[in-house]
């Protein structure tokens, strides 16, 4: 009996240590961290989806010899430089894989990915997280306008299993079009518009009020409080540009988008300045819950993304199996101790 109890105790200690190590890894992410097996290096990983790969089906693309996987943090740095050696995928034909086991992703950050070839073919930006590990991005045949350069476009690609939460990035383009379908999990529509307006409000290529009317409906901006959030977000950015003009554009666009709410379309300057201070204290982000966010599409808005699937992987991509095993071991240990006491009593 003592040997059994000792073995169970040892198993519990080992599992607890593994769980602690896993938690520490998530809490202390290092974007772009490398090990001796660099991401994208030639390995024996299956191109149909291993436990550390994201995959790509190149469909009808032809005449290329190399596929690359480019990943970056939305609004932040790229993991590796464009089409560098560390971005090379493994595979052949139209099935390719990229090992992301050396890229530690922070759950509070958002990420996008592009697959491209050595002859210039490339996918449009797709949102993803650890929930997409093992999933395959596949071409649809549609082309999408480049958000920064309207004269260019890229090919739309969607996830095979996670298309309800991740996919073509919902974006506000340089000429005022709305393209893509999905916001990143932590991304807010108010912030997207707040980033766009200071850049393009006086552009000769776009009518900002008309563009904002479309954007409000596509990004789920339906209340006067939300346009105030947008303005407060702009104030916090301290762009040095004509904030009064942008304020008037927001008010006019909201009145046009929702005529029945025209009377509430005025932005309170003092409240906006107060909210801007809160945004600054919140790391530059609009307070959660004040606008649509996370995994949203142009036709259906819902927060969050990447629910657990049958693989046992949760929204953050961490395996749930270890916790199940740990629970089973604890239950077994309790049963053995109970039986031991019972026998001694008898």
Secondary structure as UniProt FT lines:
FT   HELIX           2..27
FT   TURN            31..32
FT   TURN            39..40
FT   TURN            47..48
FT   TURN            51..52
FT   STRAND          53..57
FT   TURN            59..60
FT   STRAND          67..73
FT   TURN            74..75
FT   TURN            82..83
FT   HELIX           85..87
FT   STRAND          90..92
FT   TURN            93..94
FT   STRAND          95..99
FT   TURN            101..102
FT   TURN            107..108
FT   STRAND          111..117
FT   TURN            118..119
FT   STRAND          122..123
FT   STRAND          126..128
FT   HELIX           130..132
FT   TURN            133..134
FT   STRAND          136..145
FT   TURN            150..151
FT   STRAND          153..159
FT   TURN            163..165
FT   STRAND          168..169
FT   STRAND          171..172
FT   TURN            174..175
FT   STRAND          178..179
FT   TURN            185..186
FT   HELIX           189..200
FT   TURN            201..202
FT   TURN            204..205
FT   HELIX           208..218
FT   TURN            219..220
FT   HELIX           224..237
FT   HELIX           243..257
FT   HELIX           259..264
FT   HELIX           269..281
FT   TURN            282..284
FT   TURN            288..289
FT   TURN            310..311
FT   TURN            315..316
FT   HELIX           321..345
//
